[in-house]
Amino acid sequence: MDNNIDLYQYSRMMSELKLIKWNDLPKFPIYCDQLLQIVNDELSFMQIGNEKLITKSMVNNYVKWGMMPKPVKKKYEKLHIAHVIVITMLKQVLTITEIKEGIQLQSAIHGNEKAYDDFGEVFEESMRKAFIPILEKQNTYKLDAREIEYDKLAISSITTSLSNKLLTEKIIETKIRSIQISASEGETHE
């Protein structure tokens, strides 16, 4: 992602984010390199510099730690891709143990497909709620109230945390860049 876009442009992009739906994930088994490419493409909005969002060793560790099923003959299916997307996003704000327990809980309650699609839906809503107020260009940031069904409260809470973390990081980055630009302009005028 281009780190030089301003807060307004970033907020527009983030408020329009869509997470890939279960039915749009590959319908056939894929290799790890393909899984990594899908996840990196899907989560490019989280990319910071050259830092890797996901690697083969991370995927291997998630399998080893029981966070997702083992691949079948070194091939990964929809469930694996969904797990890696969710884990990669949530490790920004939760511990590995909390992520594992949360995925197990949501899958047990709703089944894998619904749990994943619900996560995506609630994440998209959280992103809109966090970033749309920036687009209104007011002097104050208006945080709207939200009605949340109890069975989606945990997902909503964590996706709100992730949205707010991404917003905070961009605000800090934008302010630092602004200060650096002002400082360098001050140096050239002396």
N, C-alpha and C positions, 0 to 999 in steps of 0.2 A: 504494500500500500504506500502511496505517496505521502510522506510525512510533512510535506510542505503545503498541503491544502489547509485552508483556514478553518476555523471552528464552524462557521456557517456551512461551508461546502461539506465538511465532514458530517455535520449533523443531518444534512439532507440525505447523504448517502446512508448513514446509519439508521435513520428513521424509515427508510425504504427497504431495508434488508429483508431477505426471504431465505429461510433455511430450507434445504432440499427436503422434500417429503419422502416418506417411506416408499411409496409407489414409484418414485422417480430414481431411487437407488438402483444400481445394476441388478438385473434379474438373473444373472449368471455368476458363478464363482470367479474371483479375480485374484491376482497375485499381490503380494505386499506392496510392491512398487506402485501398482495401480491404486491400491487403497490409499497410500500416502499422497498420491497426486490428487485424488478426489477430495481428501480431507484438507489438504493445503489449498486447493482451489476454493473449496466451500468456505473455509475460514480465513481467507486472505485478509479480511477486514481486521483480524486480530494480529496480523504480522507486524512486528516491530524490528526494523533494521534487517540484519542477516540472521537473527535468531530463528532456529528451526521450531516450528510449531509441533511437529511430530516426526519421529524417526523410527526406523525398524526396531532398534533396541527398546524404544518406549513401547511399541506395540507388543514385542516379546515379553516385556515386563508386565504389561497389563494382563496378558494371558497367564503368565507365571503366578501373578498375584490373585488370580481368580476373578478379575474384574470383567472378563469377557470369555466366551468359549474358545477352545482351541480351534485353530484352522483345520480344515479337512484336506489332507494331502497338500499342505502349504497354500491352500486357497481360502479366500475370505468371501463371506456372503453379506447380504444386507445387514444382518444383525451385527456383524463385526464392524461394518462401516458406521452404523448408527452409534454403536458403543464408542468407537474412537472419536467421532465428532463430539459426542456429549462429554466424554472424559476430557478431551482437549480443551473444550470451553470451560468446563467446571473446575479444572485444576488451577484456573486463575484465581479462584475464590474459596475453594474447599480443599480439605485434605483428601488424600487417596482413599482412606478408609471411609470417609463420609460419602465420597462419590460412589464407591462400591456399594455401600449400604443403600444409598438413595436410588441407584439404578435397580438394584434387586427389589426394593420396595415398590417402586413404580411399575416395574415389569410384572410383579406378582399381583398387583391390584388391577392393572389395566391390560396386561399383555404387551409384548414388545412393540408391535406396530402402533397401537394407540398411545402407549407411553412416549414413544419417540415423537410422533406427530403432535401430541399435546405439548411436549417440551418445546418443539419448534414454534408452535402457535403462541405459547406464553412468552417465549423469548422475543418473538417479533413484537408482541404487544409491549413488553418491557422496554424494548429499544425505542419504540414510538413514544412512549410516555417519558422517557429520559431525554430524547433528542428533539422532539417537536417544539417544546418551549423555547429552545435556542433559535429556531427558525422564525419565531414570532418577533424577534428583535426588540423586546421590551426592556425596560430598565430593571425589571425584576424577573426572576425565574419562577413561573407559577407551576407548582406541583399539584396536579389534579388528583382528586380522590379516585380510588379504584375499588370496584367491587370484585372480590375474588371468591370463587367457590372453594370450600374447605379442602376438597380433594386435590386442588391445584395450588394450595397455599404454599407448600414447600417449594414447588417448582417456580412459582411466581416470586417468592422471596429471593431465591438464589439467582434467577435471571435478572431481577431488579438490581441485585448486588453487582452482577457482572456488567450490566448496562451502566450503572453509576461509576464503576471502576473505569470503564472505557472512556466515559465522559470526563472524569477527573483527570485521567492521563492526558487526554487531548487538551484540556484547559491548561494544564501545567506546561505541556509542550508548546502550546501557542503563546503563552505568557513569556516563557523563557526565550523563545525565538524573537518575540517583540522587543524584549529587553536587550537581547544581543544586537538586533538591528539598530535600535536606538543608540546603543553604546558605540557601535561601529560608525554610525552617521555622525555622532559627536566627535569621534576621533578624526574624521575627515574634515570637519569644519574648523579644527584648531590650527 
